[in-house]
Amino acid sequence: IMKNRTKTLGLHDWSKQDLILIFYWVKYGLTGMYLKDEQGLANYIGVSKGSLIIQGANFRYLMGKDEGVLSHYSELQSEVFEEYNGKNGANSEHW
């Protein structure tokens, strides 16, 4: 159903790789990404800058931040967060 919805509404089909990039950006910024700015990251993923910011806001919520957050994160975002942040908040072995 989601694949059909994605095609008909023109929505981006978020991959795990997309969300890993966004989580890295939220956690560390653009350092080491070889991209000039947020628009460059959005272009690389194939989404609008607004969509990038919304996905980032979901990760900020999962990180326990107080500002710029949204609580409508997906199951895949939660999985990426747990895998790359760890329950102790210090799992950086993937980076």
C-alpha positions as CSV (number, residue, x, y, z in Angstrom):
1,I,0.0,0.0,0.0
2,M,2.8,2.5,0.9
3,K,4.5,1.9,-2.4
4,N,1.3,2.9,-4.3
5,R,0.7,5.9,-2.0
6,T,4.3,7.0,-2.6
7,K,3.9,6.8,-6.4
8,T,0.5,8.5,-6.5
9,L,1.3,11.3,-4.0
10,G,4.9,11.8,-5.1
11,L,6.2,11.1,-1.6
12,H,9.7,10.0,-0.9
13,D,10.2,6.4,0.0
14,W,12.6,6.8,2.9
15,S,15.3,4.2,2.9
16,K,17.5,3.2,5.9
17,Q,20.5,4.8,4.2
18,D,18.5,8.1,3.9
19,L,17.7,8.0,7.6
20,I,21.2,7.2,8.6
21,L,22.5,10.2,6.7
22,I,19.9,12.4,8.4
23,F,20.6,11.1,11.8
24,Y,24.3,11.7,11.3
25,W,23.5,15.3,10.1
26,V,21.3,15.9,13.2
27,K,24.0,14.5,15.6
28,Y,27.2,15.8,14.0
29,G,26.2,18.4,11.4
30,L,27.6,18.4,7.9
31,T,31.2,17.7,9.1
32,G,32.7,15.0,7.1
33,M,29.8,14.8,4.6
34,Y,31.5,16.9,1.9
35,L,28.3,18.8,1.3
36,K,28.1,22.6,1.4
37,D,24.8,23.0,3.2
38,E,21.4,21.4,4.1
39,Q,20.1,22.0,0.6
40,G,23.0,19.9,-0.7
41,L,22.1,17.1,1.7
42,A,18.4,17.3,0.7
43,N,19.4,17.2,-3.0
44,Y,21.7,14.2,-2.4
45,I,18.8,12.3,-0.8
46,G,16.3,13.5,-3.4
47,V,13.9,15.4,-1.1
48,S,13.0,19.0,-0.3
49,K,14.9,20.9,2.4
50,G,11.6,21.0,4.3
51,S,11.3,17.2,4.3
52,L,14.9,16.9,5.5
53,I,14.2,19.3,8.4
54,I,11.0,17.3,9.3
55,Q,12.9,14.0,9.4
56,G,15.6,15.7,11.5
57,A,13.0,17.0,13.9
58,N,11.8,13.4,14.5
59,F,15.4,12.3,15.3
60,R,15.8,15.3,17.7
61,Y,12.7,14.1,19.5
62,L,14.2,10.6,19.8
63,M,17.4,12.2,21.1
64,G,15.5,13.9,23.9
65,K,16.0,17.5,22.6
66,D,13.6,20.2,23.6
67,E,13.6,22.5,20.5
68,G,12.8,21.8,16.9
69,V,11.2,18.4,17.5
70,L,8.4,16.4,16.1
71,S,7.1,13.2,17.7
72,H,5.8,11.5,14.6
73,Y,8.8,9.3,14.0
74,S,8.6,6.1,11.9
75,E,9.5,2.6,13.0
76,L,12.5,2.7,10.7
77,Q,13.7,6.0,12.3
78,S,13.4,4.4,15.7
79,E,15.5,1.4,14.5
80,V,18.2,3.7,13.0
81,F,18.3,5.7,16.2
82,E,18.7,2.5,18.4
83,E,21.3,1.0,16.1
84,Y,23.4,4.2,15.7
85,N,22.8,5.9,19.0
86,G,22.4,2.9,21.3
87,K,20.4,2.8,24.5
88,N,23.4,4.4,26.3
89,G,23.6,7.2,23.8
90,A,27.3,6.5,23.0
91,N,27.3,3.8,20.3
92,S,29.5,5.3,17.7
93,E,31.1,2.1,16.4
94,H,29.2,2.5,13.1
95,W,30.7,5.9,12.4
